[in-house]
């Protein structure tokens, strides 16, 4: 998400969410920050680099 020019809404739809609020809620729960905060780097680089969302959900 950090390197993409797609909007957060577009990304949420691409990964299968029908509601931006559902995506935001799920993303925040997994990553500890809203998609907007995470994208802008509001969290330190160490925190945002700790794990990809795939690792957190057991896909890797």
C-alpha positions in Angstrom: 0.0 0.0 0.0 2.8 2.4 0.7 4.2 2.2 -2.8 0.8 2.1 -4.6 -1.0 5.0 -6.2 -4.3 3.3 -5.8 -6.7 4.7 -3.3 -7.4 2.8 -0.1 -11.0 2.3 -1.3 -9.7 0.8 -4.6 -7.3 -1.5 -2.7 -10.0 -2.6 -0.3 -12.2 -3.6 -3.3 -9.3 -5.4 -5.0 -8.8 -7.6 -2.0 -12.5 -8.5 -1.7 -14.0 -6.0 0.8 -17.4 -4.6 -0.1 -17.2 -1.9 2.5 -14.4 0.5 3.2 -15.4 0.5 6.9 -15.0 -3.2 7.1 -11.6 -3.0 5.5 -10.5 -0.2 7.8 -11.6 -2.1 10.9 -9.9 -5.4 9.8 -6.7 -3.6 8.8 -6.5 -1.7 12.0 -7.0 -4.8 14.1 -4.2 -6.6 12.3 -1.7 -3.8 11.7 -2.3 -1.6 14.8 -3.0 1.5 12.7 -5.6 2.6 10.2 -4.7 2.2 6.5 -4.3 5.9 6.1 -2.0 6.2 9.2 0.0 3.1 8.1 0.4 4.4 4.5 1.6 7.8 5.7 4.1 6.2 8.0 2.5 7.5 11.2 4.0 4.5 12.9 7.7 4.1 13.1 9.4 2.2 10.3 10.3 -0.5 12.8 6.7 -1.1 13.6 5.4 -1.1 10.1 8.2 -3.3 8.9 7.6 -5.9 11.7 5.5 -8.2 9.6 3.4 -8.1 6.5 -0.3 -8.6 6.7 0.1 -12.1 5.1 2.4 -13.2 7.9 0.0 -11.9 10.5 -2.9 -13.8 9.1 -0.9 -17.1 8.6 -0.7 -17.0 4.8 3.1 -17.1 4.7 
